[in-house]
Amino acid sequence: MEKRRAVRLGMLANFQFSIDSKPADVFDGITLNISDDGIGFLTEAILTEGQAIIITSPVLPDFAGRKARVVWIKRDVRYFEVGAQFFAAD
């Protein structure tokens, strides 16, 4: 049984994000689901668990500028499926 605090909204949308340590580099992603706690998405970008990302896309206005930490990564045929948890900015 899942123990999530926030309800996940299934959503398919193209969006952009950057890696917190390199904000000038922007990557594309496709959301799978999103909530106040986190985001599930597909990307071709190579990420690592624990890495911080920033949602930069105006396509997700309620989440633009939010930071998330990569919690898990699964390799798909063409993409990486990523689960990331939002956290408060410093």
N, C-alpha and C positions, 0 to 999 in steps of 0.2 A: 504494500500500500504506500503510495506517494505521500510525503508530508510537506506539501508546498503551502506557503503562506498566502500567495497571491494566485488568482485564477489566470491560467494561460489562455491567451487569445490566439487561435490558429490564424495565421496570416501569411500570405505570399506577397512579398513586395521586394523590389530591388532597392538596395540602400548602399551607402558608402560608410566606411569606417577607417580610422587611422590607428596605428599602433602608438600608444602613449609615449614611448621613448623616441619615436620618429614621426611627429605629427604632420610633416610635409608629405609623407607617403600615404596616398589614399588608395584603398582597396574596395572592390565590389563584393557584395554579399546578397543573398536572397533569404529573407526571413522565412522561418518555418512556424515559429510561435514567439510570442512576446508577452511579458507581464511586467508589473512594477518591480519584480525581483530579478528578472533576467531575460535573456533572448536565446533562441535556438536558430541557427542559420547555416547556410551552405556558403562556401567560399573556395576559391582556388588559391588563396593566400596561405602560405605555410606559417602556422602559428604554433605556439607552445603552451602547454598548461601553465597557468600562473601568470601569463602575459596579460598586461592591461591594454584594452582597446578603448577608443572613443568613438561614439556614434556621431558622424559628421553630416549625415544626410538630412535635408529638409523634408524628405519623403516621410520621415518619422518625427514630426514636429514635437510631440510630447517626450521624445527620447533624445533629440538632438543635443549634443554636448555632454551626454551622460557617459560615465566611465563604467566599464565592465571588466571583470577578471575571467579569463578563459578557465573553465573548470574541467571540461573534457573535450576530446577530439576523437572522431571516428573517420577513418578513410573510406570514402565512397569510390565508385568507379572513376569519376572525373573530379569530384569535389571533396572537400573536407567538411564533415558535419560537425558543428561546434556548439557547445553549450557554454554560455557565459553568464555570470552573476553580476548585476549592477552593484556598485558601491558608491559611497559618498566621496566627492572630490576633496582633495586636501585643503 
